[in-house]
Amino acid sequence: MVRKITTEHAGVERTAGSLAAALAKITKAQRFFGQVAVESLHELMRANESRSLVKISEIMVRAAAYRTESRLAPYHNRIDFPTQNDREWFGQVTVRREGKAATVGFFPNNYDAYKKKEVTA
């Protein structure tokens, strides 16, 4: 289920609308985890695995929706933002856990600080 949602709505080509649809479906799926009942340790492991996959998908979709540019296509290809925008988006989208919620932010990179310096003799 999660694989289908992320492939269809948050796959190679993404838009704000497709990412919102993915998030809505993922949120709907998360509501059912309180109703899960298991009969064995193996089923418990599989239920926890499923819960983790759904949470990871949510985080991936939130991060993809946050970045309003395309970068390193085909890895992050926003159809509604087709160009790379280094002025505003040269850095990493970050995800931080705050209580039970995940917050998305941005950490800018300073390329010049890491650029190899020419050595003069």
LINLIN-V875902 format. One record per pair of residues at least 24 apart in sequence whose ideal C-beta (glycine too) atoms are under 8 Angstrom apart, sorted by the first residue. I is the first residue (numbers start at 0). J is the second residue. If there is no record, write none. Layout:
i->[I;I]
j->[J;J]
This chain:
i->[0;1;1;1;1;1;1;4;4;5;5;5;8;9;9;9;9;11;11;12;12;13;13;13;13;13;14;14;14;15;15;18;18;18;19;21;21;22;22;22;22;25;25;25;25;26;28;29;29;29;57;58;58;61;61;61;62;62;62;65;65;65;66]
j->[28;25;28;49;52;53;56;28;56;56;59;60;60;56;59;60;63;73;76;76;78;63;75;76;77;78;77;78;79;64;79;60;63;64;64;56;60;57;60;61;64;53;56;57;60;57;53;53;54;57;101;94;101;94;101;103;92;94;103;92;103;105;92]
